[in-house]
Amino acid sequence: MSHAILDLVQQAMSSPWLYAALFALALLDGFFPIVPAETSVITAAVFAASGETNLALVILVAALGAFAGDHISYLIGNRSAGRLQQKKAFVWARGALAERGGVVLVAARYIPGGRTATTLTMGAVRHPLRSFTFFDAIAASSWAVYSGLIGFFGGMAFENDPFKGLLLGLGIAVSITAVVEVVRWLRKRRAIQPSPERRPADTSV
């Protein structure tokens, strides 16, 4: 079964349309987050370790696609501000944006669903486009490098078995995402717990 899957993946990696597909997936992921853009970039980077793909080109097209997709999401948010006001993700992103400014766009790129909520929100609140473009360039580039290097080092670790390299790369990405989510949950839980000074005094006799 794994050999059949690997053969299909290898055929896809040798396709002349590979880089166009990576660009399209990264672009769609900007406003349609169920698209497996990160998985596709990691997969292509795994095969870069054996020379079947070009790592620099994988990273470049992924970054450009993500950058373009985020700007489409910003435009959608700009045109749909009224319908987004009560969405839970919109409320979260608006609060984070007010607290940390454009930097939140970089951090949100690594949070599942966070990137779309943030780009939509920045468009909806009319965040300056120049600032959005600056921070999004950092976010898209760092995400592409991160995904590409995870896949590449996974491929290097199992150069003779790309399937295991792919599993390692995806496992690392999932683990990092899980750690980020746990840290966010712990910080949120700590923030909502009353401090000892604010707890009501014990009035019992």
One Martini backbone bead per residue (centre of mass of N, CA, C, O) as a GRO file, in nm:
protein
  205
    1MET     BB    1   0.060   0.061  -0.023
    2SER     BB    2   0.301   0.260   0.017
    3HIS     BB    3   0.412   0.220  -0.273
    4ALA     BB    4   0.169   0.332  -0.425
    5ILE     BB    5   0.175   0.612  -0.297
    6LEU     BB    6   0.467   0.682  -0.373
    7ASP     BB    7   0.427   0.666  -0.681
    8LEU     BB    8   0.220   0.898  -0.697
    9VAL     BB    9   0.399   1.116  -0.569
   10GLN     BB   10   0.635   1.098  -0.770
   11GLN     BB   11   0.469   1.180  -1.016
   12ALA     BB   12   0.393   1.459  -0.905
   13MET     BB   13   0.694   1.562  -0.864
   14SER     BB   14   0.750   1.530  -1.194
   15SER     BB   15   0.568   1.747  -1.264
   16PRO     BB   16   0.543   2.050  -1.441
   17TRP     BB   17   0.290   2.144  -1.234
   18LEU     BB   18   0.384   2.161  -0.940
   19TYR     BB   19   0.436   2.472  -0.886
   20ALA     BB   20   0.154   2.564  -0.963
   21ALA     BB   21   0.009   2.394  -0.746
   22LEU     BB   22   0.145   2.519  -0.499
   23PHE     BB   23   0.050   2.804  -0.548
   24ALA     BB   24  -0.256   2.745  -0.547
   25LEU     BB   25  -0.275   2.622  -0.262
   26ALA     BB   26  -0.159   2.864  -0.106
   27LEU     BB   27  -0.372   3.062  -0.202
   28LEU     BB   28  -0.633   2.915  -0.105
   29ASP     BB   29  -0.546   2.900   0.202
   30GLY     BB   30  -0.602   3.205   0.268
   31PHE     BB   31  -0.951   3.148   0.227
   32PHE     BB   32  -0.926   2.804   0.237
   33PRO     BB   33  -0.816   2.615   0.505
   34ILE     BB   34  -0.859   2.302   0.390
   35VAL     BB   35  -0.620   2.329   0.229
   36PRO     BB   36  -0.312   2.130   0.173
   37ALA     BB   37  -0.049   2.320   0.169
   38GLU     BB   38   0.160   2.227   0.380
   39THR     BB   39   0.173   1.931   0.291
   40SER     BB   40   0.274   1.993   0.002
   41VAL     BB   41   0.537   2.134   0.077
   42ILE     BB   42   0.662   1.907   0.243
   43THR     BB   43   0.657   1.694   0.021
   44ALA     BB   44   0.833   1.845  -0.187
   45ALA     BB   45   1.080   1.875   0.014
   46VAL     BB   46   1.146   1.578   0.052
   47PHE     BB   47   1.229   1.544  -0.262
   48ALA     BB   48   1.472   1.746  -0.250
   49ALA     BB   49   1.679   1.552  -0.111
   50SER     BB   50   1.686   1.374  -0.403
   51GLY     BB   51   1.637   1.594  -0.654
   52GLU     BB   52   1.327   1.609  -0.766
   53THR     BB   53   1.336   1.888  -0.633
   54ASN     BB   54   1.326   2.243  -0.562
   55LEU     BB   55   1.355   2.406  -0.275
   56ALA     BB   56   1.361   2.708  -0.353
   57LEU     BB   57   1.105   2.690  -0.534
   58VAL     BB   58   0.909   2.586  -0.327
   59ILE     BB   59   0.933   2.830  -0.135
   60LEU     BB   60   0.865   3.056  -0.334
   61VAL     BB   61   0.577   2.963  -0.430
   62ALA     BB   62   0.455   2.946  -0.148
   63ALA     BB   63   0.496   3.241  -0.066
   64LEU     BB   64   0.343   3.373  -0.304
   65GLY     BB   65   0.073   3.229  -0.258
   66ALA     BB   66   0.024   3.324   0.033
   67PHE     BB   67   0.038   3.626  -0.024
   68ALA     BB   68  -0.199   3.635  -0.224
   69GLY     BB   69  -0.417   3.498  -0.044
   70ASP     BB   70  -0.413   3.709   0.186
   71HIS     BB   71  -0.509   3.947   0.005
   72ILE     BB   72  -0.780   3.825  -0.064
   73SER     BB   73  -0.879   3.806   0.228
   74TYR     BB   74  -0.860   4.108   0.286
   75LEU     BB   75  -1.071   4.187   0.068
   76ILE     BB   76  -1.305   4.026   0.181
   77GLY     BB   77  -1.310   4.171   0.456
   78ASN     BB   78  -1.356   4.457   0.339
   79ARG     BB   79  -1.644   4.361   0.202
   80SER     BB   80  -1.747   4.190   0.496
   81ALA     BB   81  -1.769   4.332   0.775
   82GLY     BB   82  -2.068   4.304   0.872
   83ARG     BB   83  -2.067   3.972   0.870
   84LEU     BB   84  -1.812   3.946   1.090
   85GLN     BB   85  -1.857   4.076   1.375
   86GLN     BB   86  -1.983   3.794   1.532
   87LYS     BB   87  -1.748   3.627   1.497
   88LYS     BB   88  -1.535   3.456   1.688
   89ALA     BB   89  -1.272   3.485   1.521
   90PHE     BB   90  -1.297   3.791   1.483
   91VAL     BB   91  -1.284   3.872   1.781
   92TRP     BB   92  -1.008   3.751   1.837
   93ALA     BB   93  -0.844   3.902   1.615
   94ARG     BB   94  -0.914   4.189   1.706
   95GLY     BB   95  -0.782   4.167   1.987
   96ALA     BB   96  -0.496   4.088   1.889
   97LEU     BB   97  -0.456   4.338   1.708
   98ALA     BB   98  -0.485   4.554   1.933
   99GLU     BB   99  -0.239   4.439   2.103
  100ARG     BB  100  -0.006   4.365   1.844
  101GLY     BB  101  -0.077   4.406   1.569
  102GLY     BB  102   0.089   4.295   1.286
  103VAL     BB  103   0.235   4.058   1.435
  104VAL     BB  104  -0.011   3.859   1.444
  105LEU     BB  105   0.020   3.757   1.150
  106VAL     BB  106   0.268   3.580   1.196
  107ALA     BB  107   0.153   3.394   1.420
  108ALA     BB  108  -0.118   3.303   1.269
  109ARG     BB  109   0.015   3.123   1.042
  110TYR     BB  110   0.047   2.877   1.283
  111ILE     BB  111  -0.270   2.880   1.310
  112PRO     BB  112  -0.543   2.711   1.285
  113GLY     BB  113  -0.740   2.953   1.121
  114GLY     BB  114  -0.587   3.221   1.202
  115ARG     BB  115  -0.503   3.343   0.931
  116THR     BB  116  -0.787   3.400   0.818
  117ALA     BB  117  -0.903   3.566   1.052
  118THR     BB  118  -0.684   3.790   1.035
  119THR     BB  119  -0.709   3.884   0.741
  120LEU     BB  120  -1.008   3.952   0.752
  121THR     BB  121  -0.989   4.155   0.987
  122MET     BB  122  -0.789   4.357   0.860
  123GLY     BB  123  -0.992   4.430   0.639
  124ALA     BB  124  -1.244   4.508   0.815
  125VAL     BB  125  -1.067   4.740   0.987
  126ARG     BB  126  -0.873   4.889   0.792
  127HIS     BB  127  -0.595   4.807   0.767
  128PRO     BB  128  -0.316   4.903   0.652
  129LEU     BB  129  -0.185   4.786   0.362
  130ARG     BB  130   0.116   4.834   0.405
  131SER     BB  131   0.134   4.682   0.673
  132PHE     BB  132   0.018   4.416   0.579
  133THR     BB  133   0.232   4.357   0.361
  134PHE     BB  134   0.478   4.350   0.543
  135PHE     BB  135   0.383   4.120   0.742
  136ASP     BB  136   0.307   3.912   0.520
  137ALA     BB  137   0.586   3.868   0.406
  138ILE     BB  138   0.693   3.740   0.663
  139ALA     BB  139   0.483   3.516   0.701
  140ALA     BB  140   0.506   3.369   0.425
  141SER     BB  141   0.812   3.318   0.429
  142SER     BB  142   0.839   3.165   0.700
  143TRP     BB  143   0.639   2.937   0.629
  144ALA     BB  144   0.790   2.827   0.381
  145VAL     BB  145   1.056   2.764   0.523
  146TYR     BB  146   0.947   2.581   0.742
  147SER     BB  147   0.814   2.367   0.556
  148GLY     BB  148   1.061   2.307   0.379
  149LEU     BB  149   1.265   2.217   0.605
  150ILE     BB  150   1.106   1.989   0.726
  151GLY     BB  151   1.099   1.819   0.467
  152PHE     BB  152   1.402   1.810   0.401
  153PHE     BB  153   1.501   1.676   0.671
  154GLY     BB  154   1.324   1.430   0.640
  155GLY     BB  155   1.456   1.338   0.372
  156MET     BB  156   1.748   1.316   0.482
  157ALA     BB  157   1.690   1.095   0.700
  158PHE     BB  158   1.526   0.934   0.438
  159GLU     BB  159   1.660   0.906   0.144
  160ASN     BB  160   1.568   0.587   0.078
  161ASP     BB  161   1.273   0.680   0.228
  162PRO     BB  162   1.034   0.902   0.157
  163PHE     BB  163   0.794   0.808   0.329
  164LYS     BB  164   0.933   0.847   0.605
  165GLY     BB  165   1.003   1.143   0.557
  166LEU     BB  166   0.711   1.238   0.539
  167LEU     BB  167   0.619   1.142   0.818
  168LEU     BB  168   0.823   1.312   0.974
  169GLY     BB  169   0.746   1.593   0.872
  170LEU     BB  170   0.447   1.580   0.961
  171GLY     BB  171   0.502   1.517   1.259
  172ILE     BB  172   0.649   1.778   1.326
  173ALA     BB  173   0.424   1.975   1.247
  174VAL     BB  174   0.207   1.862   1.440
  175SER     BB  175   0.370   1.899   1.702
  176ILE     BB  176   0.406   2.204   1.689
  177THR     BB  177   0.106   2.273   1.679
  178ALA     BB  178   0.033   2.138   1.949
  179VAL     BB  179   0.214   2.310   2.128
  180VAL     BB  180   0.091   2.583   2.057
  181GLU     BB  181  -0.199   2.513   2.154
  182VAL     BB  182  -0.127   2.448   2.450
  183VAL     BB  183  -0.005   2.721   2.520
  184ARG     BB  184  -0.258   2.888   2.454
  185TRP     BB  185  -0.444   2.744   2.658
  186LEU     BB  186  -0.281   2.805   2.915
  187ARG     BB  187  -0.283   3.115   2.889
  188LYS     BB  188  -0.589   3.147   2.884
  189ARG     BB  189  -0.646   3.011   3.157
  190ARG     BB  190  -0.468   3.202   3.327
  191ALA     BB  191  -0.614   3.471   3.246
  192ILE     BB  192  -0.910   3.379   3.374
  193GLN     BB  193  -0.784   3.354   3.638
  194PRO     BB  194  -0.792   3.454   3.945
  195SER     BB  195  -0.626   3.625   4.150
  196PRO     BB  196  -0.555   3.629   4.482
  197GLU     BB  197  -0.639   3.936   4.514
  198ARG     BB  198  -0.940   3.884   4.367
  199ARG     BB  199  -1.037   3.703   4.568
  200PRO     BB  200  -1.265   3.631   4.777
  201ALA     BB  201  -1.318   3.665   5.090
  202ASP     BB  202  -1.332   3.496   5.386
  203THR     BB  203  -1.639   3.518   5.595
  204SER     BB  204  -1.602   3.302   5.776
  205VAL     BB  205  -1.609   3.186   6.132
   0.00000   0.00000   0.00000
